[in-house]
């Protein structure tokens, strides 16, 4: 199986962090798993220098305080960084409201 260099998990919920990180590690799909605890940390991490290895997969929570998953993606798009990234984004939401279904 081909391993990804890096997977980035961005979520403010500790239970979701634990479960998602455990799944990624047990499936052994990545050489490195980076965990961040809010959207601001995630955006700062992704906006830093080009020398950093960009994650091939980013799993992020849709609903977070400070910056949510969509706001992170919008900020990356506005900065022009999103188009330069060869990254798959997986946006997770644990809400069951009918309004949340896209």
C-alpha positions as CSV (number, residue, x, y, z in Angstrom):
1,X,0.0,0.0,0.0
2,X,1.3,3.4,-0.9
3,X,1.6,5.6,2.2
4,X,0.9,9.3,2.2
5,X,3.7,11.5,3.6
6,X,1.4,13.4,5.9
7,X,-2.2,13.5,7.1
8,X,-3.4,16.6,9.0
9,X,-6.3,16.4,11.5
10,X,-8.0,19.6,12.5
11,X,-10.8,19.3,15.1
12,X,-11.7,20.9,18.4
13,X,-13.3,17.8,19.8
14,X,-11.0,15.5,21.7
15,X,-13.1,12.4,21.2
16,X,-13.2,13.0,17.4
17,X,-9.4,13.6,17.5
18,X,-8.8,10.4,19.3
19,X,-11.0,8.3,17.0
20,X,-9.8,9.9,13.7
21,X,-6.1,9.7,14.6
22,X,-6.5,6.1,15.7
23,X,-8.2,5.1,12.5
24,X,-5.5,6.8,10.4
25,X,-2.7,5.2,12.4
26,X,-4.2,1.7,12.5
27,X,-4.8,1.8,8.7
28,X,-1.2,2.9,8.3
29,X,-2.0,5.2,5.4
30,X,0.4,7.9,6.4
31,X,4.0,8.2,7.5
32,X,3.1,11.2,9.7
33,X,-0.1,12.3,11.4
34,X,-0.2,16.0,12.5
35,X,-3.0,16.9,15.0
36,X,-4.2,20.5,15.5
37,X,-7.0,21.6,17.8
38,X,-8.7,24.5,16.2
39,X,-9.2,26.2,12.9
40,X,-6.8,29.1,13.6
41,X,-4.0,26.7,14.3
42,X,-4.9,24.8,11.1
43,X,-4.9,27.9,8.9
44,X,-1.7,29.2,10.4
45,X,0.0,25.9,9.8
46,X,-1.2,25.7,6.2
47,X,-0.3,29.3,5.5
48,X,3.3,29.1,6.6
49,X,6.3,28.7,4.3
50,X,6.5,26.7,1.2
51,X,9.3,24.6,2.6
52,X,6.9,22.6,4.8
53,X,5.6,19.4,3.3
54,X,1.9,20.0,2.5
55,X,-0.4,17.2,3.8
56,X,-1.9,15.0,1.0
57,X,-5.0,14.5,3.2
58,X,-6.6,17.0,5.5
59,X,-9.4,15.8,7.7
60,X,-11.2,18.8,9.3
61,X,-14.2,19.5,11.4
62,X,-16.9,21.5,9.7
63,X,-18.0,23.1,13.0
64,X,-15.3,24.6,15.2
65,X,-14.9,27.9,17.2
66,X,-12.6,30.6,15.9
67,X,-12.5,29.2,12.3
68,X,-14.6,26.3,11.0
69,X,-13.6,23.9,8.2
70,X,-15.3,25.9,5.5
71,X,-13.8,29.2,6.7
72,X,-10.3,27.6,6.5
73,X,-10.9,26.4,2.9
74,X,-12.3,29.9,2.0
75,X,-9.3,31.6,3.5
76,X,-6.9,29.3,1.6
77,X,-8.8,29.9,-1.6
78,X,-8.7,33.7,-1.2
79,X,-5.0,33.6,-0.5
80,X,-4.4,31.5,-3.7
81,X,-2.8,28.8,-1.6
82,X,-5.7,26.3,-2.1
83,X,-5.1,26.0,-5.9
84,X,-1.4,25.3,-5.3
85,X,-2.1,22.4,-2.9
86,X,-2.3,18.8,-4.1
87,X,-4.4,17.9,-1.1
88,X,-7.7,16.0,-0.6
89,X,-9.9,17.7,2.0
90,X,-12.3,15.6,4.1
91,X,-14.8,17.8,5.9
92,X,-16.6,16.1,8.8
93,X,-19.7,17.1,10.6
94,X,-21.4,15.2,13.4
95,X,-24.6,17.2,13.3
96,X,-27.9,15.6,12.3
97,X,-29.9,18.7,11.4
98,X,-31.7,18.5,8.1
99,X,-30.3,22.0,7.4
100,X,-26.7,20.6,7.6
101,X,-27.2,18.2,4.7
102,X,-25.8,19.6,1.5
